[in-house]
Amino acid sequence: MSLIERLSGREFEAGLSPGQLLYYWLEREACHRLMRRPPPELPGPRLLNLGCGPYFFDGWINADDYAFKRRIRERRFRPNWQLDIARPWACRDGFFDGMFCEHVIEHIAYSQAVHVFREAFRSLKPGSWIRISVPDLGKYVRYYTNEKPDSGFGEFPERALAISFLTQMHLHRSAWDAALMVRVLQEVGFVDAREAGFGEGSDPQIIRDDPDKEHESLYVEARRP
């Protein structure tokens, strides 16, 4: 059995009541049916900032959730492509020249992450790269076990809170290390999947790592053959 088959169906909705889950599902369904659109056609290389939040890159397609409530609450939240990454993307095959995805995948279940990687594979041009950053399980564990006491995690007054933050806070639903991320990408069909360092990688145009997240982050890159 492949790793992807083992991960299928591993859905976790931590901290949500049945009523909240129903509201969440209805909201997602309505947005997907009524607001689903293809990405904009922009001049130059088509680069996707997937799960951009309020961090927009000039000349990129900055994509994030439909989240109309967030648009009302945060004036800075104005993605130029809205989508539900866990559902089929309204994007043709081979559309993008590169993708960057920072601290997004940990917010979805493993099976949904597989779907995202498959959609990324489909919508990337052959030879193009994807760069993914998530909280690094290994860094958190090394901090918790005191292997790296001065590792930038000083915001946690107790070490157990770091593990709680990784696995529970902000609706985190999956935890990753390099081996797991690389293997899933390989099974999806990507090649040259490997861990990269902060600010280092094979395609300079998609290296947009946030320095404030370096101490806790894992960076993985992969290429569509």
C-alpha positions, 0 to 999 in steps of 0.5 A, a space after each residue: 500500500 502506498 503512503 498516499 493510500 495510508 493517508 487517505 481518509 485521515 480527516 481531523 476537525 480539531 476543536 469544532 462542534 457538530 454545528 460548526 462543522 455543518 456551518 463550515 461545510 455549507 459555507 465551503 460548498 456555497 463559495 465553491 459553487 458560486 465564486 469559483 473562477 479561473 486564475 487571472 491572466 497576468 503578463 510575464 511568468 505565471 507564479 502562484 503564491 498559494 495561501 498568500 494571506 495578507 502577503 502579496 507579491 507584485 506580479 504574482 497570482 496571490 491566491 487564498 481562500 474565499 473567506 468573505 468574512 476575513 475580507 470584511 475584517 482585514 482590509 489587507 486581505 485582497 487576493 487576486 485569485 480565490 479558491 478552495 485548495 482542497 477542491 478541484 482548482 478552476 485552472 487549466 493544465 500546465 498554467 503556472 511557471 512556478 509555485 510558492 506555498 508558505 505555512 498553508 499545508 499544515 492547516 489541512 488534513 493529509 488527504 487534502 494535502 495530497 489533493 493540493 499536491 496533485 492539483 499543483 502537479 497538474 497545473 504546473 508547466 513541465 520543468 517548473 518547480 514548487 516550493 513548500 514551507 511548513 512548520 518543521 516537526 523535527 525542529 519543534 521536537 528538538 526544541 522540546 527535548 532541549 537538543 536546541 535550547 536557543 533555537 528561536 522558540 522563546 515565545 513559548 514560556 513552557 516547552 509543551 506549549 510549542 508542541 501544542 502550537 504545532 499540532 493544535 493552534 490555528 486549526 493546524 491539522 497535519 504535522 510534517 517532516 522532510 521525509 514525509 513531505 518528500 515521499 508524498 510529493 514523489 508518489 504524486 509524480 514530482 521529481 527532484 523532491 528534496 529538502 532545501 535551506 532557507 533562501 536556497 533552492 533550484 528556482 530563484 524566482 520562487 524563493 520568497 521565504 519569510 525570515 520571521 518563520 525561518 527558525 521553525 520552518 521546513 523547506 521542500 522543493 520539487 519539480 514537475 517532469 
